[in-house]
């Protein structure tokens, strides 16, 4: 098994080193707020969306965060 402390170690996880904010920016750039709201219908994407309000919601709501992570993995 590879040692994650080894500087030559590369994770196969597409989320390794990617913050929730980075994921959200990428998804908004690729799909826009309306496209994101179509894929994941939550209020913070549908009504007056912003990165800040969405991050607050996603950090408190594990099921929604998982949907964001899954959608981001599809792009990777």
Phi, psi and omega in degrees: 000133182293149180270115182294347178277339178299128183296342179269358180293133175234122180286145175270354180285120181294347179267355181299121178081004181255123180277163177300321179297318178297318178299314183296316177301315181297315181294321178293320178296321182281319187249341187075164179298317179298320179293322178293320178294327176293321183280323180228093187282085174236151186302323184293344176264338186268321188241115179050057185289147173208158178298314184300310182293324179293319178298318178301314180295313184295326179290336180265349190234094185302321182294323180287321178298319179298321178296320177297314180298318179295318178295319178296320179299326179296330179282330186287000000 
